[in-house]
Amino acid sequence: MFAVRQTWAANRPLLVRTFYLATTVIANLRRDFVGEVSLSDLKGLIRTIPDYPKPGIMFRDVTTLLGDAQGFKAAIAQMAEPFRTQPVDAVVGIEARGFILGGAIADRLGCGFVPIRKKGKLPWKTIGQEYTLEYGVDVIEMHEDAIRKGERILIVDDLIATGGTAEAASKLVTRSGGVIVGATFIIDLPDLGGVKLLKSHGIACHALVSFEGH
């Protein structure tokens, strides 16, 4: 797993340095968990909280999945898998859980990461996109120089419901000159139509599990 190198310096004691054998370590760290954890296992790791954040809503909490080492690694592997053989220049992660997932997927695909944040949270010049909420509108933003023309972009978030946020993210990407290769999620709520909305824009969607209802 590692090698030890000993060197002498003038008038100094013996220096001992440890050098990890990168190929062996990386191979162990990047074990493929796709075949070790099934989709039903992943679904069982997601906690459902009734009547949150308001009565009638079944909140799908992925923090329990993220907290399980094998489950987390399997989720990242399976979210990235459909895009593994495609050229992807950057992953766009939507605040906030999209940051956790998107960064890990970007590492797996060997590409960069671009955060999309709520209005006023980014320090540099931004472009913004409105999207509709149940009782009004909100805005997400991205640095204006985050994506170069022609770059191939993968959109990542933990869950897709109505698809409003993901659609707004896709508009930011295309306005920046990026080409969307797809969007990937842990959870789809098909009754709310988000995947159908993205597909109507020609965006390939991938979700690991689905739940009925809201």
NORGIPE-V235670 format. One line per field, one symbol per residue. ss: DSSP state (a for helix, b for strand, c for the rest). psi: psi as a letter, one per 40 degrees, with the letter a starting at -180 (. if undefined). burial: 1 if it has 9 or more other ideal C-beta (glycine too) atoms within 8 Angstrom, else 0. A space follows every 10 residues. Layout:
# NORGIPE-V235670
ss=???
psi=???
burial=???
This chain:
# NORGIPE-V235670
ss=cbbbbbbccc ccccbbbbbb caaaaaaaac ccccccccaa aaaaccbbbb cccccccbbb bcaaaaccaa aaaaaaaaaa accccccccb bbbbccaaaa aaaaaaaaac cbbbbbbbcc cccccbbbbb bbbccbbbbb bbbccccccc cbbbbbbbbb cccaaaaaaa aaaaacccbb bbbbbbbbca aacaaaaaaa ccccbbbbbb cccc
psi=diihhhiiih fiihhhihhh gddddddddf ihededhidd dddeehhhhi fheihehhhh heddddehdd dddddddddd deedeihhdi hhhhhddddd ddddddddef aihhhhiihe eidahiiihi ihidfaiihi iihdedhihe ihhhhhidih ceeddddddd dddddeeihh eahhidhhgd deedddddde eehhihidii hia.
burial=0000000000 0000100000 1000100000 0011001000 1100110100 0000001111 1101110101 1111111111 0010000101 1111101111 1111110110 1011111110 0100011110 1000000111 1111001000 1111111111 0011111111 1111011101 1111111111 0111111110 0010111110 1000
